[in-house]
């Protein structure tokens, strides 16, 4: 296994995969070989190299990729051509056309997109309760997810704060859209409004507040306010209301991935799950490891392929992102067509 990306790739992918039985990390790549070797030395990886070609020269079976959206295709396509299984950060490129190209190129090859929130125990339990019918018919869902991203908090100017690649859709809403369909089924209508609230003072041109309403094929709805430019706020809260009971999933801590609790009401009043917010270590690593474990199982045995969100799911989310952007740009409701595509 080898990783391209000296940020999240080095910080989360490398330790997550390295902790799995039978997995050896053979290389870590960035744009600069010297920086890559320094990062490799810190992470206990044998080789640090520059770029995807030098990484593939190490002959890995699996390549993990954590690069800006516009650099995804240039990294993924050579890896697929080399026959590598590919584990990629979301979103799957900057637009639908790129995601479509990658999904087509990946046919027959194990792939994964790192929608890691679905690996958290609280989200997993919510999924089970919804999909087994314990909640009853879905009525509505309210999501409030308001944080301040590291880039905005530090006043950084990078791809995460640029309108073309970054902002709330890339950083947070891509996760939300995946979770919405994973939990509640296909989305058929979208209404959205996007705003760049922090641009004047933070040097960011990206939209950092998304107000989204989703209608599911089953008739339920989800309304969400998602933002990454909220000084001092750290809240990720879901109210899920069904015909038989309700559930509250909440994380009030500054850790994106730890600190969730799930509490039931009505017929689900006995449901109580708490994920303590630990202070040790990087909270992002455990869910990446859980997804990596399933991915490695899929690489070793095709029967496990359905256990992970792959490039097909990445493409679906890219369609939903485009529909949100279309709705916001033209102030209209966007509906899925009868053949399952989006205009």
C-alpha positions, 0 to 999 in steps of 0.5 A: 500500500502507498499514499499520495498526499502529505496532509490528510493522507499522511496524517490519517491514511498511513496510520489507518492502513499501517495498523491493519494486519498484513498491510505494509505501507511502502511509500508516501508521495507529495509534490516535493521529494524532500518534503515527502521523505521527511514526512515518510521518516516521521510516519515510519514509511520506507520511501518518500517520493515525488508524484504518483508515477514515482509512487507507482514505481514502488509497485503497491497493490493499493494506492490511497489518494488525498489531494485537492479535487482538481488533482484527483483525476491525474492521480487516480487514472495512472493508479487504475491503469497500473491495476491498483485498488484505489482508496480516495478522499471525497469528493471524486474530483471537482465535477460530475464529468471527472467523477463519471470518467473515474467511475468508468475507468474503475470498473472491475477494480476495487475502489473506495471513497472516504465517506467516513462518518458512516463508520462511526458507531452512532451513525451505524446504529441510526442506519440500522434503526431506520433501515429495519423499520424501528423508526416507522415511516420517515417524516422529516429530518433536521440537520444543524452542522456549524463549525469553523474550518481550520483554514478559515480559523487560521486565515489560510488561503488555499484550495479549501477556501477557493470557490472552484474547489473548496468551501462548505460543499467540498468540506462538509456537504459532500458527507451530508449528501452521502449520509442522507441517501445511505440513511434514508434512501434516494433523493428526488428533489433538491432546493438549496441556497449557498452563501459566502459569509466569511469572504470579506474578512477571511480572504475566502471566495468559497461558499461557506453556508449551505441551506439545503432541503432534500425530498426523498423518494419515500416522501420524507424530507431533510432540511439542513443548515451546514456551515464551515465559517462559524467562529467558536461553534462546534455542533453537529446535530441531527433530529430524525422524526419517524411515525413511531419515534424520534432520534437525536444524534448530536456531537457538541465537541470540537472533534469532528469524529468523536463525541457523538451520542444517539438518544431515542424518544417514543418507542425508541426511548430505550436507545442510548449510545454515547461515544466519549470525546477522547482527548488522545490521538487523532479522532479521524483515524479510527473511522478511516481505519474501519473503512480501510479494513472493509476496503482491504477485505474487498481487495482480498475477496470480491464478496466484500466489495459491497461493504464500502462506498466506491466510485459509483457512490462517489459519482452519485454524490457528485451529481447531488452536489451539482444539483445543489449548486444548480438549485442555488445558482438559479433559485429553483427546485431541481428534480431527478428525472424519470431515468434517475439522472439529474438535469 
